[in-house]
Amino acid sequence: MHTSHSRAGVASVCAAALTFSGLVVTGLVAAQPAAAADPAGYQNVRINEVTSSNNDTVELYNTGSTAVSISGWKMSDDGFSPQSFSPSSTTIAAGGFVTFNSPKGLGDSDKLVIYTADGTVVDRVEWATNGAKPAMARCGGDGTGAWVTAATATTFGAANAPGCPSSIPAASRVRINEATSNGSDTVELYNGGTTAVSIGSWKYVDGDTTHTPVSISSSSPSATSIPAGGYVTFNSTLGLGDDDSVFLLDGNGSTVDSVTWATDGAKPSDERCANGTGWFRTAVTATPGSANSCSGGGGGGGGGQSGRLLGGGGALTSGCTPEAPSGTGSTPSGTLAWPGGPDVTIADDVCAFTTSTGPEGRDVSGLAFDPANPTVLWAAKNKNWLYKLVKINGTWVPDATWSATGKQIRFASGTGEPDSEGLTVGANGHVYVTSERDNTHNTVPKDTIMEFDPAATGSTLTPVHQWDMTSQFPQLNTGSKDDANLGFEGVGYVPDSWLTANGWVDPLTGSAYNPANYPLHGSGLFFAGLEWDGSLHVYGLNSDGTFTTFGTIATGKVSVMDVMFDAGTSRIVATCDNTCGETHTFLKVDAAGAVVPDVTYTNPAVMPTDNLEGFAIAPTSTCVNGLREAVFGDDGIYGFGNGSTSYGHAVYSGTFPC
């Protein structure tokens, strides 16, 4: 379990922001798997392309992670008289497209408005003469990009790209960056371009189709220009409601950008994360006139829709007591944004991990997919329990054929309560678990790695082998339970084949690593993460109960909470919780044969800032549409606090590039 700590001498060097050598992990459009239709997800649906010729075709795109029913929806042109249309499908899959031919006819200078069945405005786009010939299309990201006139062919029913200008016009680099509907009704614009843009003739309008667009320059405070990299804020004279929109129009009346939100989505504000370019999300603190804080609980609006935190809820069970996070620190300089999909799902049942030794339900720490069977996710609980989880209806639950309540683990003596923190799956299919102390004597460190055979019968497991490294860390043996709690927090099995293929230099010989020199160690080494200082300690675990120490690796982090090897990126991953700003450092073998930090990523922006100690990425064999699952474990099951849908949950599911 995580404990906040501050000591002189702890390494504070942060990993430099580098890119994966030879890998491409950016520029992905997250096409999420379809789920059941969600009528409340209307704010995720955006007009994506429209033509006022060739049968007046319209394309809608779903930016969210849940399918949306559009049954009964209507459209209108500049007459604002809603009329039914016949879409190619009445449900838009997550990341999917639906097209229809406008029943009203669209003119050279016109507008298009999309409404839900109850008349709520979903999205709106306007264009000047010939602006929609051959088409108006979002460029720079389906559902999120800037509106421009396509130069060549249309791409109805597929991702936009062909026909987009090689350089987005300067005016189209101005984006709505933040909006609030809490009384001040403030709108913030951001210029992401390199030149100032005149906005003296620009206007804005809300989601009420009876309202006439209002000039920005006539609003308070008045503005006629927005500098490169700068902001303009103004107070909407139209008023902004709980379910509303803001549409930004240039001097020709063409739509530049828009945002739509559901109830309370813009309270205190809806903001783009990352600033100026990302998806919208609901903020904790409004930041008009400056860079967005991007801290808070997701759920924002469309038109650049933010990630959403989905699922959760349910009453806490008796004795289930979440624990507020401790030890929050800053994010290392140079850390990059999460490269996977923006949406995250709460992926366990509320209070799912209550046990006889941990009735409060918290303290789930290490997570690891079984590489041979990625439908299985292993989880370790600090209070000496091991769980084999399988996914049923999108939720990770204990495998009832193994144990519906988890299995208790002991030390090799058959006694004690291992403070089990990290785990990994070895080449032999066995589960290797780290412990930093015996919870029955919690002031004394006991840094061990234990090997368990998951095929063993019974409700209690004892190790096949156990390796004790406690004597290597005298700094933890102070008589303090807090210091004893800063030992082995995570472990990852790393195949010999990766170490040799990448030219790892054996620190014991000073030459290329040769596994044959260590005949009892199996087919890989184990990298254990020390919470005390963020270092990795490399071991060969021998079948006779001895071990070989291969030295220490600096992760550039002040602490490490989980460790894994990811074959997909060909990297070792060291995870740190809120102590390091919720970050994951990917390590590679450099040209000199040393394991060094390569690149560091944050968590998805919608996730809480808690003691998120567990992290695992599914094997690439599970990839769908260029993405695979990533899971996160909340040691304190606190989520966004009492009353939030995440309160009482430990497991979150997102996506990571293949």
LUMBAZA-273107 format. One line per field, with one value per residue (C-alpha): residue number from 1; x, y, z; residue in three letters. Coordinates in steps of 0.05 Angstrom, whole numbers. Example, Ala and Ser with C-alpha at 12.3 -4.5 7.8 and 13.67 -1.06 7.14 Angstrom:
# LUMBAZA-273107
seq	[1, 2] .
x	[246, 273] .
y	[-90, -21] .
z	[156, 143] .
type	[ALA, SER] .
//
This chain:
# LUMBAZA-273107
seq	[1, 2, 3, 4, 5, 6, 7, 8, 9, 10, 11, 12, 13, 14, 15, 16, 17, 18, 19, 20, 21, 22, 23, 24, 25, 26, 27, 28, 29, 30, 31, 32, 33, 34, 35, 36, 37, 38, 39, 40, 41, 42, 43, 44, 45, 46, 47, 48, 49, 50, 51, 52, 53, 54, 55, 56, 57, 58, 59, 60, 61, 62, 63, 64, 65, 66, 67, 68, 69, 70, 71, 72, 73, 74, 75, 76, 77, 78, 79, 80, 81, 82, 83, 84, 85, 86, 87, 88, 89, 90, 91, 92, 93, 94, 95, 96, 97, 98, 99, 100, 101, 102, 103, 104, 105, 106, 107, 108, 109, 110, 111, 112, 113, 114, 115, 116, 117, 118, 119, 120, 121, 122, 123, 124, 125, 126, 127, 128, 129, 130, 131, 132, 133, 134, 135, 136, 137, 138, 139, 140, 141, 142, 143, 144, 145, 146, 147, 148, 149, 150, 151, 152, 153, 154, 155, 156, 157, 158, 159, 160, 161, 162, 163, 164, 165, 166, 167, 168, 169, 170, 171, 172, 173, 174, 175, 176, 177, 178, 179, 180, 181, 182, 183, 184, 185, 186, 187, 188, 189, 190, 191, 192, 193, 194, 195, 196, 197, 198, 199, 200, 201, 202, 203, 204, 205, 206, 207, 208, 209, 210, 211, 212, 213, 214, 215, 216, 217, 218, 219, 220, 221, 222, 223, 224, 225, 226, 227, 228, 229, 230, 231, 232, 233, 234, 235, 236, 237, 238, 239, 240, 241, 242, 243, 244, 245, 246, 247, 248, 249, 250, 251, 252, 253, 254, 255, 256, 257, 258, 259, 260, 261, 262, 263, 264, 265, 266, 267, 268, 269, 270, 271, 272, 273, 274, 275, 276, 277, 278, 279, 280, 281, 282, 283, 284, 285, 286, 287, 288, 289, 290, 291, 292, 293, 294, 295, 296, 297, 298, 299, 300, 301, 302, 303, 304, 305, 306, 307, 308, 309, 310, 311, 312, 313, 314, 315, 316, 317, 318, 319, 320, 321, 322, 323, 324, 325, 326, 327, 328, 329, 330, 331, 332, 333, 334, 335, 336, 337, 338, 339, 340, 341, 342, 343, 344, 345, 346, 347, 348, 349, 350, 351, 352, 353, 354, 355, 356, 357, 358, 359, 360, 361, 362, 363, 364, 365, 366, 367, 368, 369, 370, 371, 372, 373, 374, 375, 376, 377, 378, 379, 380, 381, 382, 383, 384, 385, 386, 387, 388, 389, 390, 391, 392, 393, 394, 395, 396, 397, 398, 399, 400, 401, 402, 403, 404, 405, 406, 407, 408, 409, 410, 411, 412, 413, 414, 415, 416, 417, 418, 419, 420, 421, 422, 423, 424, 425, 426, 427, 428, 429, 430, 431, 432, 433, 434, 435, 436, 437, 438, 439, 440, 441, 442, 443, 444, 445, 446, 447, 448, 449, 450, 451, 452, 453, 454, 455, 456, 457, 458, 459, 460, 461, 462, 463, 464, 465, 466, 467, 468, 469, 470, 471, 472, 473, 474, 475, 476, 477, 478, 479, 480, 481, 482, 483, 484, 485, 486, 487, 488, 489, 490, 491, 492, 493, 494, 495, 496, 497, 498, 499, 500, 501, 502, 503, 504, 505, 506, 507, 508, 509, 510, 511, 512, 513, 514, 515, 516, 517, 518, 519, 520, 521, 522, 523, 524, 525, 526, 527, 528, 529, 530, 531, 532, 533, 534, 535, 536, 537, 538, 539, 540, 541, 542, 543, 544, 545, 546, 547, 548, 549, 550, 551, 552, 553, 554, 555, 556, 557, 558, 559, 560, 561, 562, 563, 564, 565, 566, 567, 568, 569, 570, 571, 572, 573, 574, 575, 576, 577, 578, 579, 580, 581, 582, 583, 584, 585, 586, 587, 588, 589, 590, 591, 592, 593, 594, 595, 596, 597, 598, 599, 600, 601, 602, 603, 604, 605, 606, 607, 608, 609, 610, 611, 612, 613, 614, 615, 616, 617, 618, 619, 620, 621, 622, 623, 624, 625, 626, 627, 628, 629, 630, 631, 632, 633, 634, 635, 636, 637, 638, 639, 640, 641, 642, 643, 644, 645, 646, 647, 648, 649, 650, 651, 652, 653, 654, 655, 656, 657, 658] .
x	[0, 25, 50, 70, 142, 192, 266, 330, 371, 314, 327, 287, 313, 255, 258, 269, 214, 238, 202, 201, 258, 228, 157, 97, 48, 18, -35, -83, -158, -188, -241, -273, -313, -387, -429, -503, -539, -535, -589, -555, -491, -519, -466, -414, -445, -417, -431, -367, -379, -433, -443, -493, -488, -490, -555, -540, -506, -491, -444, -448, -391, -393, -332, -351, -337, -411, -459, -513, -584, -606, -675, -725, -672, -685, -648, -661, -629, -629, -705, -698, -758, -737, -753, -742, -687, -670, -600, -559, -566, -607, -548, -479, -425, -370, -320, -369, -403, -475, -496, -561, -587, -618, -693, -695, -642, -579, -560, -496, -499, -536, -534, -547, -574, -581, -632, -648, -719, -739, -712, -645, -592, -536, -491, -494, -451, -458, -422, -415, -426, -397, -367, -399, -377, -352, -358, -347, -305, -270, -195, -145, -189, -258, -309, -256, -219, -226, -282, -252, -277, -251, -206, -223, -267, -314, -305, -375, -379, -304, -250, -236, -167, -167, -183, -161, -114, -42, -41, -102, -120, -99, -170, -186, -132, -175, -213, -264, -220, -265, -337, -375, -450, -446, -472, -413, -426, -355, -326, -251, -219, -148, -105, -62, -30, 33, 0, -52, -124, -174, -240, -273, -329, -336, -399, -423, -490, -516, -560, -625, -644, -688, -626, -589, -513, -479, -415, -355, -332, -398, -393, -358, -300, -295, -242, -224, -160, -130, -54, -14, -14, -60, -129, -192, -248, -317, -383, -440, -499, -543, -536, -512, -554, -544, -555, -527, -476, -431, -420, -365, -375, -325, -340, -372, -419, -381, -373, -303, -313, -366, -377, -439, -449, -501, -529, -477, -423, -400, -401, -352, -328, -317, -245, -201, -148, -95, -101, -122, -122, -153, -221, -269, -279, -311, -261, -253, -229, -244, -182, -207, -151, -97, -78, -129, -117, -141, -154, -220, -271, -285, -353, -348, -380, -373, -341, -273, -306, -264, -253, -309, -307, -361, -397, -392, -442, -473, -477, -416, -422, -418, -347, -323, -285, -248, -184, -168, -102, -38, 30, 10, 69, 81, 84, 155, 176, 170, 117, 72, -3, -34, -27, -89, -163, -190, -247, -241, -290, -298, -287, -302, -361, -365, -328, -307, -245, -269, -235, -226, -159, -180, -255, -249, -246, -186, -111, -113, -43, -8, -42, -16, -47, -30, 9, -11, -85, -100, -172, -143, -121, -84, -91, -54, -84, -37, -73, -44, -96, -89, -145, -155, -202, -241, -284, -359, -403, -346, -329, -268, -294, -263, -261, -311, -278, -213, -242, -301, -269, -195, -143, -102, -27, 26, 101, 140, 133, 58, 48, 46, 8, 51, 42, 32, 42, 66, 59, 79, 69, 132, 146, 123, 54, 67, 50, 107, 86, 128, 119, 152, 135, 94, 31, 31, 98, 91, 149, 199, 215, 210, 226, 213, 191, 146, 128, 58, 29, -41, -61, -51, -115, -144, -163, -94, -30, 42, 101, 135, 198, 212, 271, 287, 326, 311, 385, 399, 356, 380, 351, 281, 296, 288, 234, 184, 125, 125, 197, 183, 126, 172, 202, 184, 122, 122, 156, 160, 186, 231, 249, 322, 306, 290, 352, 399, 365, 372, 444, 437, 505, 510, 533, 568, 613, 615, 600, 537, 488, 494, 437, 477, 522, 464, 438, 387, 351, 301, 289, 284, 301, 257, 257, 231, 211, 230, 181, 235, 272, 241, 297, 292, 330, 346, 347, 357, 313, 345, 308, 349, 322, 383, 384, 433, 433, 446, 447, 403, 369, 347, 278, 283, 224, 222, 180, 155, 89, 85, 130, 115, 146, 107, 125, 82, 126, 188, 196, 198, 146, 154, 90, 85, 20, 1, 69, 95, 33, 3, 57, 86, 159, 177, 250, 293, 363, 406, 466, 513, 473, 442, 368, 347, 283, 255, 189, 139, 63, 8, -56, -117, -140, -208, -180, -176, -111, -108, -60, -66, -14, -32, -20, -21, -26, -58, -16, -20, -57, -119, -114, -178, -176, -104, -119, -114, -136, -98, -120, -107, -115, -135, -104, -152, -216, -229, -244, -268, -293, -357, -418, -381, -395, -322, -325, -312, -281, -211, -204, -207, -202, -175, -141, -68, -40, -19] .
y	[0, 69, 115, 187, 200, 256, 244, 280, 245, 214, 218, 274, 271, 263, 222, 263, 264, 222, 184, 109, 92, 65, 67, 109, 119, 187, 213, 157, 165, 123, 79, 48, -17, -7, -15, -13, 49, 107, 160, 207, 208, 257, 309, 261, 262, 315, 337, 314, 329, 361, 378, 425, 386, 312, 297, 344, 289, 296, 254, 247, 220, 192, 216, 177, 106, 85, 75, 128, 118, 173, 145, 202, 255, 313, 365, 435, 485, 561, 559, 526, 481, 411, 354, 279, 246, 174, 156, 97, 69, 90, 76, 106, 60, 88, 118, 105, 144, 151, 187, 214, 256, 321, 322, 398, 415, 453, 518, 552, 594, 556, 522, 453, 438, 369, 358, 300, 272, 320, 381, 390, 419, 370, 406, 461, 483, 544, 561, 619, 615, 551, 534, 465, 450, 397, 392, 423, 374, 372, 369, 350, 299, 269, 303, 350, 383, 452, 464, 477, 471, 405, 413, 348, 287, 275, 218, 203, 143, 142, 182, 251, 264, 267, 337, 370, 429, 414, 476, 494, 568, 614, 631, 557, 551, 592, 544, 550, 530, 538, 554, 562, 564, 580, 651, 688, 650, 662, 637, 631, 628, 605, 618, 558, 589, 629, 693, 739, 731, 788, 770, 838, 813, 745, 724, 670, 638, 588, 526, 565, 569, 630, 670, 712, 709, 763, 800, 784, 856, 881, 834, 849, 853, 874, 840, 850, 808, 746, 741, 680, 632, 679, 680, 722, 717, 748, 740, 713, 761, 703, 664, 592, 537, 468, 433, 482, 498, 553, 561, 607, 639, 678, 742, 703, 666, 600, 557, 558, 514, 490, 456, 422, 398, 361, 380, 414, 398, 470, 480, 507, 500, 455, 458, 428, 380, 387, 462, 487, 420, 364, 338, 376, 355, 383, 422, 428, 500, 550, 584, 638, 675, 624, 552, 500, 465, 398, 371, 339, 288, 284, 282, 345, 365, 349, 387, 363, 317, 300, 231, 207, 166, 113, 65, 57, 71, 26, 31, 15, -50, -55, -42, -19, 46, 81, 118, 188, 194, 216, 239, 277, 306, 342, 312, 307, 359, 334, 282, 268, 261, 192, 164, 119, 133, 189, 148, 105, 55, 36, -38, -73, -80, -33, -58, -120, -136, -142, -199, -225, -190, -128, -117, -44, -68, -27, -41, -72, -59, -99, -118, -165, -196, -269, -265, -336, -322, -247, -260, -268, -209, -223, -175, -172, -143, -117, -157, -223, -241, -261, -254, -285, -238, -250, -200, -210, -157, -108, -117, -152, -201, -260, -324, -368, -431, -411, -374, -327, -292, -295, -339, -321, -327, -343, -342, -406, -425, -429, -372, -296, -245, -221, -147, -166, -107, -126, -187, -214, -278, -318, -360, -422, -392, -383, -318, -282, -236, -184, -170, -113, -137, -186, -150, -187, -152, -89, -50, -99, -102, -169, -155, -220, -249, -309, -358, -387, -442, -420, -492, -510, -530, -502, -433, -416, -415, -424, -409, -460, -418, -356, -308, -259, -195, -158, -152, -110, -53, -35, 36, 6, -29, 30, 4, 48, 15, 72, 57, -18, -1, 29, -35, -79, -47, -79, -132, -149, -211, -193, -248, -264, -260, -186, -171, -207, -181, -109, -116, -110, -109, -154, -110, -169, -183, -117, -154, -176, -213, -288, -327, -391, -362, -371, -441, -443, -377, -400, -358, -287, -238, -202, -126, -106, -34, -2, 50, 81, 115, 94, 46, -21, -81, -137, -210, -279, -324, -393, -458, -477, -418, -374, -311, -270, -194, -157, -86, -25, 17, 90, 104, 179, 177, 188, 125, 63, 28, -23, -55, -93, -114, -96, -135, -90, -29, -71, -33, -42, 2, 33, 63, 117, 140, 210, 216, 229, 258, 190, 172, 113, 112, 66, 42, 16, -12, 44, 42, 29, -31, 1, 2, 76, 117, 129, 166, 182, 187, 211, 173, 190, 259, 237, 193, 214, 234, 178, 125, 88, 35, -19, -16, -67, -66, -125, -163, -141, -205, -171, -110, -83, -22, -7, -6, -54, -51, -17, -26, 16, -3, 46, 24, 67, 56, 131, 153, 225, 219, 207, 214, 203, 142, 120, 118, 47, 22, -4, -23, 25, 5, 48, 36, 39, 38, -29] .
z	[0, -17, 38, 25, 42, 37, 53, 37, -14, -52, -127, -159, -230, -278, -341, -404, -455, -513, -567, -578, -625, -689, -662, -682, -626, -640, -688, -674, -679, -623, -655, -594, -597, -602, -540, -525, -551, -503, -514, -465, -507, -558, -542, -571, -640, -688, -758, -794, -867, -910, -983, -1015, -1081, -1098, -1063, -1004, -964, -889, -847, -771, -728, -657, -617, -555, -531, -528, -586, -592, -617, -665, -675, -683, -693, -740, -781, -807, -854, -846, -839, -771, -784, -760, -806, -801, -841, -860, -836, -861, -790, -730, -684, -690, -664, -620, -669, -726, -782, -805, -869, -896, -953, -930, -942, -944, -995, -977, -1011, -1032, -969, -915, -848, -820, -750, -719, -663, -617, -618, -562, -600, -564, -611, -620, -670, -722, -780, -826, -891, -939, -1015, -1044, -975, -979, -1050, -1059, -984, -916, -875, -809, -821, -768, -733, -744, -700, -671, -728, -759, -811, -880, -951, -979, -1039, -1075, -1065, -1007, -958, -933, -887, -875, -839, -866, -896, -973, -995, -931, -943, -929, -885, -844, -855, -799, -779, -772, -719, -672, -627, -571, -513, -452, -437, -372, -357, -282, -286, -317, -382, -405, -471, -483, -552, -565, -626, -640, -701, -711, -735, -704, -729, -737, -704, -707, -753, -719, -682, -636, -620, -569, -579, -581, -654, -641, -623, -673, -674, -633, -651, -607, -612, -583, -523, -459, -458, -531, -575, -648, -653, -622, -620, -640, -582, -544, -513, -518, -468, -470, -433, -474, -477, -498, -433, -431, -401, -371, -438, -488, -542, -567, -642, -668, -737, -779, -817, -875, -828, -834, -772, -743, -682, -633, -567, -539, -468, -427, -358, -314, -366, -367, -292, -272, -343, -403, -425, -479, -454, -480, -483, -551, -586, -544, -527, -482, -410, -348, -307, -232, -238, -293, -322, -370, -405, -390, -404, -383, -317, -344, -274, -257, -273, -347, -378, -421, -486, -559, -616, -594, -542, -483, -456, -411, -348, -359, -314, -239, -184, -133, -57, -14, 23, 98, 122, 53, 68, 12, 30, 4, -35, -2, -26, -89, -126, -192, -261, -287, -338, -410, -395, -455, -457, -456, -527, -526, -528, -484, -453, -391, -362, -289, -297, -231, -183, -125, -63, -101, -60, 12, 49, 119, 125, 87, 101, 80, 7, -14, -25, -94, -121, -175, -241, -296, -358, -370, -436, -454, -439, -441, -422, -352, -309, -244, -185, -119, -56, -1, 51, 25, -29, -102, -153, -220, -258, -322, -360, -360, -393, -392, -319, -289, -237, -199, -240, -202, -230, -194, -133, -130, -70, -87, -54, 8, 1, 54, 59, 45, 119, 109, 158, 158, 116, 58, 43, -30, -77, -146, -190, -258, -299, -315, -377, -338, -326, -252, -217, -182, -126, -87, -14, 25, 95, 136, 157, 223, 238, 197, 226, 197, 122, 86, 13, -23, -89, -84, -140, -139, -182, -201, -215, -141, -107, -43, -18, 8, -33, -10, -55, -99, -87, -47, -54, 4, -14, 52, 71, 9, 35, 106, 97, 104, 171, 218, 263, 227, 193, 142, 120, 120, 72, 20, -8, -68, -98, -167, -209, -283, -318, -376, -427, -440, -515, -509, -468, -517, -580, -555, -534, -459, -425, -365, -306, -274, -334, -371, -436, -474, -431, -440, -407, -410, -355, -307, -318, -261, -274, -327, -389, -363, -308, -258, -251, -181, -168, -101, -76, -32, -89, -155, -174, -209, -182, -231, -208, -236, -194, -190, -184, -122, -83, -93, -135, -176, -169, -234, -205, -203, -257, -247, -274, -265, -217, -142, -134, -171, -157, -213, -266, -329, -395, -458, -519, -563, -551, -535, -469, -394, -361, -292, -264, -210, -179, -158, -125, -195, -227, -249, -300, -337, -358, -416, -413, -470, -480, -507, -554, -496, -473, -412, -393, -393, -394, -463, -457, -401, -408, -362, -348, -391, -371, -345, -290, -216, -183, -132, -108, -174, -162, -212, -287, -343, -419, -455, -507, -579, -596, -568, -614, -646, -693, -672, -597, -538, -466, -411, -339, -277, -203, -148, -83, -43, -84, -74, -146, -147, -75, -38, -82, -147, -192, -183, -107, -82, -147, -158, -232, -292, -365, -422, -489, -511, -583, -611] .
type	[MET, HIS, THR, SER, HIS, SER, ARG, ALA, GLY, VAL, ALA, SER, VAL, CYS, ALA, ALA, ALA, LEU, THR, PHE, SER, GLY, LEU, VAL, VAL, THR, GLY, LEU, VAL, ALA, ALA, GLN, PRO, ALA, ALA, ALA, ALA, ASP, PRO, ALA, GLY, TYR, GLN, ASN, VAL, ARG, ILE, ASN, GLU, VAL, THR, SER, SER, ASN, ASN, ASP, THR, VAL, GLU, LEU, TYR, ASN, THR, GLY, SER, THR, ALA, VAL, SER, ILE, SER, GLY, TRP, LYS, MET, SER, ASP, ASP, GLY, PHE, SER, PRO, GLN, SER, PHE, SER, PRO, SER, SER, THR, THR, ILE, ALA, ALA, GLY, GLY, PHE, VAL, THR, PHE, ASN, SER, PRO, LYS, GLY, LEU, GLY, ASP, SER, ASP, LYS, LEU, VAL, ILE, TYR, THR, ALA, ASP, GLY, THR, VAL, VAL, ASP, ARG, VAL, GLU, TRP, ALA, THR, ASN, GLY, ALA, LYS, PRO, ALA, MET, ALA, ARG, CYS, GLY, GLY, ASP, GLY, THR, GLY, ALA, TRP, VAL, THR, ALA, ALA, THR, ALA, THR, THR, PHE, GLY, ALA, ALA, ASN, ALA, PRO, GLY, CYS, PRO, SER, SER, ILE, PRO, ALA, ALA, SER, ARG, VAL, ARG, ILE, ASN, GLU, ALA, THR, SER, ASN, GLY, SER, ASP, THR, VAL, GLU, LEU, TYR, ASN, GLY, GLY, THR, THR, ALA, VAL, SER, ILE, GLY, SER, TRP, LYS, TYR, VAL, ASP, GLY, ASP, THR, THR, HIS, THR, PRO, VAL, SER, ILE, SER, SER, SER, SER, PRO, SER, ALA, THR, SER, ILE, PRO, ALA, GLY, GLY, TYR, VAL, THR, PHE, ASN, SER, THR, LEU, GLY, LEU, GLY, ASP, ASP, ASP, SER, VAL, PHE, LEU, LEU, ASP, GLY, ASN, GLY, SER, THR, VAL, ASP, SER, VAL, THR, TRP, ALA, THR, ASP, GLY, ALA, LYS, PRO, SER, ASP, GLU, ARG, CYS, ALA, ASN, GLY, THR, GLY, TRP, PHE, ARG, THR, ALA, VAL, THR, ALA, THR, PRO, GLY, SER, ALA, ASN, SER, CYS, SER, GLY, GLY, GLY, GLY, GLY, GLY, GLY, GLY, GLY, GLN, SER, GLY, ARG, LEU, LEU, GLY, GLY, GLY, GLY, ALA, LEU, THR, SER, GLY, CYS, THR, PRO, GLU, ALA, PRO, SER, GLY, THR, GLY, SER, THR, PRO, SER, GLY, THR, LEU, ALA, TRP, PRO, GLY, GLY, PRO, ASP, VAL, THR, ILE, ALA, ASP, ASP, VAL, CYS, ALA, PHE, THR, THR, SER, THR, GLY, PRO, GLU, GLY, ARG, ASP, VAL, SER, GLY, LEU, ALA, PHE, ASP, PRO, ALA, ASN, PRO, THR, VAL, LEU, TRP, ALA, ALA, LYS, ASN, LYS, ASN, TRP, LEU, TYR, LYS, LEU, VAL, LYS, ILE, ASN, GLY, THR, TRP, VAL, PRO, ASP, ALA, THR, TRP, SER, ALA, THR, GLY, LYS, GLN, ILE, ARG, PHE, ALA, SER, GLY, THR, GLY, GLU, PRO, ASP, SER, GLU, GLY, LEU, THR, VAL, GLY, ALA, ASN, GLY, HIS, VAL, TYR, VAL, THR, SER, GLU, ARG, ASP, ASN, THR, HIS, ASN, THR, VAL, PRO, LYS, ASP, THR, ILE, MET, GLU, PHE, ASP, PRO, ALA, ALA, THR, GLY, SER, THR, LEU, THR, PRO, VAL, HIS, GLN, TRP, ASP, MET, THR, SER, GLN, PHE, PRO, GLN, LEU, ASN, THR, GLY, SER, LYS, ASP, ASP, ALA, ASN, LEU, GLY, PHE, GLU, GLY, VAL, GLY, TYR, VAL, PRO, ASP, SER, TRP, LEU, THR, ALA, ASN, GLY, TRP, VAL, ASP, PRO, LEU, THR, GLY, SER, ALA, TYR, ASN, PRO, ALA, ASN, TYR, PRO, LEU, HIS, GLY, SER, GLY, LEU, PHE, PHE, ALA, GLY, LEU, GLU, TRP, ASP, GLY, SER, LEU, HIS, VAL, TYR, GLY, LEU, ASN, SER, ASP, GLY, THR, PHE, THR, THR, PHE, GLY, THR, ILE, ALA, THR, GLY, LYS, VAL, SER, VAL, MET, ASP, VAL, MET, PHE, ASP, ALA, GLY, THR, SER, ARG, ILE, VAL, ALA, THR, CYS, ASP, ASN, THR, CYS, GLY, GLU, THR, HIS, THR, PHE, LEU, LYS, VAL, ASP, ALA, ALA, GLY, ALA, VAL, VAL, PRO, ASP, VAL, THR, TYR, THR, ASN, PRO, ALA, VAL, MET, PRO, THR, ASP, ASN, LEU, GLU, GLY, PHE, ALA, ILE, ALA, PRO, THR, SER, THR, CYS, VAL, ASN, GLY, LEU, ARG, GLU, ALA, VAL, PHE, GLY, ASP, ASP, GLY, ILE, TYR, GLY, PHE, GLY, ASN, GLY, SER, THR, SER, TYR, GLY, HIS, ALA, VAL, TYR, SER, GLY, THR, PHE, PRO, CYS] .
//
